[in-house]
């Protein structure tokens, strides 16, 4: 611990943000220090930062891995203020973003194949230990410094506030759609759960040319799914007649639900050789019925965000297709209320903190 504190004290750039001090999860103004901009670093002023559901889990230590003080945020958007002498991709004034990762081993198989997100030595954007022993702080802050490898460029036609959730929620759905082959026109994709992840899964799958069916426990989400998000059809997961009519019709299903739920009816919706892809993280193990998998040579798989090359590809795809998440922009001093609302599912579909315009006005430390 002394080594970590010493490394943190050596960082010369004063910064401000909002952090949790304990498992109560309450966020309040916090002064800390960023490192100097190294040769391969990009420094930028933070303009927007999305709120991910994992931020809520982390500030309350619900996964048992939190390090306090914890300053969350891994959907970070800003404008470059300084670049290191060896930086080749970015210049001062560029629009950039940082997602879930700020480091990895950069050498073994996963990293060599642009899969930094699966590197055993990946460094998370917040509450991780950096190479110098310091603890990483996230994007609920006025500045950010990151190695250029873990920085993505934001196209000019993509609004900065809407770009923020793409750096986690966007890549989390884009990557499995690509990897598991659900990105081809004419395929039928199911999306379970109409949330921050789910609504983006609908938008990306439609932009890729797929037919999309939303599967939800909430009948009142049908109009939203079809009229506002562009889904082709809607199934209520508790209605057996609807599920029976759709059995064996889907080429793949993206399951975004983090609450415990039954996989059996979802497997029934799949065609032979099709895949059920899990993105949610339920707090209890799910039962896996093997017999219906065997009968159709079906697969249950999973996915977690994407590598840096694929993240840039996703951002470019979103800009090309005018694809934006549905967001609610909030001031930083609303963040604790936003967390309460997020815990209740009371957001369509992603909170984004207006750091650039509100942090400086509310951070009297």
N, C-alpha and C positions, 0 to 999 in steps of 0.2 A: 504493500500500500504506500509506503514512504517513497518508493521508486516512482509510482504513478503520480503522486502529488508533486514530486520534484520535477518530473517531466512537464506536468501541466503548468507549473509556475514559470517554466522557462519560455513559455509562449508569450510573445511580446505584444500581440495585437488585441487590444481591449474590445470586447464585444458585449452585447446585451441580448437577452432572450427571455423566454418564459420556461421555467423548469419545475418539475415535481421534486420535493425533498424527501418524500417518504411514500409508503404504499397507500396513503389516503388518496393519492393521485391529484391532489390540488396543485394547480400550476400558478406560479407567481413570478414577478420580475426577478431576473438573475443576471449578475455580472460575471463574465468569465473571460478567457483569453484564447484566441486562435493562434496557430503557429504562423511564423513568417512565411511568405510565399517562396517556396523552394524552386529549384531549376525547372521542374516539370509540373509545377502547380499552377492552378488557375484560381484566383481570388475573385469573388463577386459579391456585390450587395444583393441581399435577398429581397425580392419584391413580393413573392407569393409562396405560400407553403400549404399543401393539402393536408387534411387530417385523415389518416388511415385508421381503420379499426384496430390495427396492431398497436397504434399509439396509445389507445385506451387500455388495451391489455398491459402494455409496458409500464405506463405510469402507475398502475395499480399492482404491479408485480404479479399478475395473474399467471404468468408462465414461469415464475420463480427464477428469472435470470436478470432482473433489473439491477442497475447500478445507480445509486443516487449521489448527488443530484442528477436527475435524468431530464435532459432537454430533447424532446422528441422532434419528429419531422423528417420524412425521407421522400417527400414529393416537393422538391425545392427548385424554385425558378428565380433567376435574377439576371443581372447585367454585369459583365466582366469589368473589374476595376484595375486588375493587375495580372500580368502573366510572367511566369518564370522564363529565364533566358533560353531554355531548351524547348519551350512549348511551341508546337508547330500548327495546331489545329485552331487556335482561338486568338483573338485580339481584343484589346480594350474596347468596350462598347458592345460586344457581341451578346446576344440573348442565349442563355445557357441553362442547363438544369442538372441536378444531381438526384439520383434515385436511392435505392436501398443499400447500395454498396459504395464504399470508398477505398477498398483495398482487397487484394487477393494475392496468392503466391506468384502468379504471372508466369509459371514455368511448367507445371505438370499437366497431365492430359486435359483436364477440364478447361483450364485457363488457355492452354495452347489451341483448344478448339472453340474458343469464344464462348465458353460456358463458365464464366467467373462466378455466376450465381450458384454453381454447384461445387465450388472450390471448398475443401475442408478448412482452409485457412482464410476464408473470406472475412472481411472486416465490415461490420454493419455501420451505417451512417451515423447511428447514435447508439449509446450504451455498449459500444464495442471497445476493444483495446487496440490502439493504433501501433504502428511499428516502433514508435519512440516510447511506448509504454503509457501514453496518455489515454484518457477516455474520450471517445468521440461524442460530439454534441451535434444535434440535428438542426433542422431548418426553422424552428420557431425562434429565429434569431435574425439579427440585422446583417450579418456577414457569413460567408462560407469560404473555405479553402479546401481544394481537392486536387489530387493528381489528375492531369488532363485525360488520362485513360478512362476515368470514371465520370467524366463530364460529357453531356450530350448537347448538341446544338439545337436550338429551337427555331424552326423556319419562321420567316417574317409574317406569313399569313396565318399563323396559329396564335390566337390570343394567349397572353402569358398566364392569366388566371386559369383558363380552361386547360392549359398544358400541364399544370401541376399534377392532377390525379393520374395522368397518363403514365407518370414515372413509376407508379406502383400498380394501381388498378389496371391501367391500360396494358402494360406489358404482361401482367399476370394472366390476362385473357388472350392477348394476341399470340403469345408464345405457344400455348397448347393448340390453339386453332391452326397455327402453321405446322408445328411439329407432328401433330396427329392427323394431318391431311384433311382438315375440315375447312380449308380455305379455297376450295374449288367450286365454281359456279354449279348450281343444280343440286348440291348435296343438301341433306336435311339435318340441321343441327338443333338439338334441344338445349335450353338454358334453364337451369334450376335456380330459382331465387332471383328476385328483381331488386337488387341492392346496388351498392357502389360498383362491385365487380359485375353483377349480372346485367345491369343496364348497358355497360360497356361491351360485354360479350355479345349482346344483341346487336349493337351498332357495328362492331367490327365484323361479325359474321355476315351481316347484311351487306356491308361494304365489299366483302369478299365474294358476294354472289350467292350465298347460301339461303335456303329457305329456313326460317327460324321459328321454332315453337317455344314459348315460355311456359315453364312448369312451376306452379306456385300453389301455396296453401291458401292464398288470399284471393277470393273471387273479385274483390273490388280493384284489383290491379290489372284486370283484363283490358279495360279501356286505355289505361296508360301504356300497357305493353304494345297494343296494336296501333292505336291512333297517334301516340306521341313518339314511341321508339321504333315503330316500323316492323314489329314482329308480324309473322304471317298467321299465327294461330296461338291459342292459349289453352292450357290444360290445368284444371284444378286437381292437385295431387290426391285429394281425398275422395274424388268422384270416380268410382270404379268403372262406371260405364264409359266415361271419357278415356280413361287409361286403356280399357279393353279395346276401344275403337282405334286407338293409335298404336297398339302393340306391333312391334317389328317394323316400324316405319322410319326410324332415325339412324343416320350414319354415325352419329356421335352425340354425346351429351356433355356439356360443360356444367359441372355441379359446383355452385359457389357457396353452398349453405354450410355454415359453421356450427349449427345446432345439430344434435343427434337426430338422425332420420333413417328411414328404411331405404336400402338400396334395391331391394327386390323389384318394386314396381318400375324403377328406372331401368334396370337391366331388361325388363320385359319390353320396354319401348324400343330397344335396340334391334337393328337388323343383325343377321349373322355376320360375324367378323368385325362388328362395330365396337366402339370404345366408350366407356363411361370414365370421364376425367375429373378427378376430385381436386378442387382448389381450396375449399374450406378446411378449417381445422377444428373439428368438434372436440369438446372437452372430455368426451367419453368415446371408447372404441366403437366403431361401427361393425355390425354383423355383415359378413360377406357370404351370401348363398352361392355355393360352388356349382350345384347341379345345373341351374339355368345358364351359367357361363359355359359349361361343357357342351350343353346341347346346341349352342349356337356359335361355338368357338369365339366367344366374346371376351373382352378384356376390361379390367378395371385398372386405371392408371392414375397418375397424379402429376402435378407440375408446380413449379415455384418461380415466379417472375421470369427473367431472361438475362442473357449475357449483354455486354455493352454494345456489341455490334448489332444485335437484334433489337435492343432498346432504341438505338438511333433509327433503325429501319422502321420500327413501329411509329416513332414520332413523325418521320417523313411520310409514312402511309396516312397517318391521321391528317396531316396538313394537306396532302394531295386530295383526300376525299372529304375535306371539310368536316372531319369527325371530331366532335367535342363532347366531353362529359357534361351532364347536367349538374350545375354547381350552385351553392349558396355561399357568396363571399361575405366574410365576417371580419370585424375588427379584432385585434389580438386580445383585448380585454373581455371579449365574449367567449373566450376559448373554454372556460370551465362550464359554462352553460351549454356550449356546443357538445362537450363530452357527455353531459347528462342526456342531451337529446339523442346523441349517437347511440348511447346504451339502450335507448328505447326504440331505436330505428326511426327516429323522427327527423329525417333529412332526405331530400331528393336532389342528388343522390350522394353528393360529396361536399363537405365543408372545405372551403379554401380561405386561409387567413391572408388578409391584405397586410402583409408585413411592411411594405414600403411606405404606406400612407398612415399606418396606425401604431406601429411599434414605438417609434420615436416619441409619440405624443403620450404614451401611457407607461413609460418605463422610468419612472422616478425611483431610483434605487436608494 
